[in-house]
Amino acid sequence: MLPEKKHALPFVAALLLLIIPYHSNASEPDSVSQLSRKRANRTALASAVLPGLGQGMNKKYWKIPVLYAGFGSLIYFINFNDGYYQKFKTAYLYRNDTDPNTIDDYPRYSNDDLKVRKDYYRRNRDLCYILTGVVYTLNVIDAYVDAQLMDFDVSDNLSVRTGPCFDSTPAGETIAGLKFTFQFK
């Protein structure tokens, strides 16, 4: 038991030597980025609870009707496809039951036709469910990104110029390159 403790001590000491410099040199994030991160998290949470609320908090009001039009369209298509799916599913089940009193609503369609139509509408309905989840996720991501970029400077006071650059190496050779100059006015 004693030899195991003896080998563990250098390991713990090395671990502490690696961790201590990291914590002593770690810089605290500036207050602007900390506030921006808190605002973005709060906005994303609000948009997850009620879609469109995050866009309202970011003052991007024009996105709210677009978002709800997307949700409304998808809900309409879910109901439309589900209605036809239920009809063809019921017709397929009635066709294949053994009850002679069952009335066939689609006598022109074969069993394969009914099955193909049933599967078609079910697939479209399921795809609309998936797209609704995608729209919901994009709503949360959009609110988060807009909140993060709210403090981003997009003024005309930023400019970039490019031009040729010639430099020489310590051996005296000339090297051609491209120079980027950023100007902050």
Residue pairs with C-beta under 8 A, 6 or more apart in sequence:
29 37
32 151
36 147
36 148
36 150
36 151
37 148
39 147
39 150
40 144
40 145
40 147
40 148
41 144
42 57
42 147
43 54
43 57
43 58
43 143
43 144
43 146
43 147
44 54
44 140
44 141
44 143
44 144
44 147
46 53
46 54
46 57
46 143
47 53
47 54
47 55
47 57
47 139
47 140
47 142
47 143
47 144
48 54
48 140
51 67
51 68
51 71
51 136
51 139
52 63
52 64
52 67
52 68
52 139
53 143
54 139
54 140
54 142
54 143
54 144
54 146
54 147
55 61
55 63
55 64
55 67
55 139
55 142
55 143
55 146
56 64
57 143
57 147
58 143
58 146
58 147
58 150
60 146
63 142
67 135
67 139
70 135
71 132
71 135
74 128
74 131
74 132
74 135
75 132
77 124
77 125
77 128
78 125
78 128
78 129
78 132
81 121
81 122
81 124
81 125
81 128
82 121
82 125
84 117
84 121
85 118
85 121
85 122
85 125
87 105
88 106
88 114
88 117
88 118
88 121
89 118
89 122
91 104
91 105
91 106
91 109
91 114
92 111
92 114
92 115
92 118
94 102
94 103
94 104
94 105
95 102
95 104
95 106
95 111
95 114
96 111
106 113
106 114
109 117
157 184
157 185
158 182
158 183
158 184
158 185
159 182
159 183
159 185
160 180
160 181
160 182
160 183
161 180
161 181
161 183
162 178
162 179
162 180
162 181
163 178
163 179
163 181
164 176
164 177
164 178
164 179
165 176
165 177
165 178
165 179
166 174
166 175
166 176
166 177
167 174
167 175
167 177
168 174
168 175
169 175
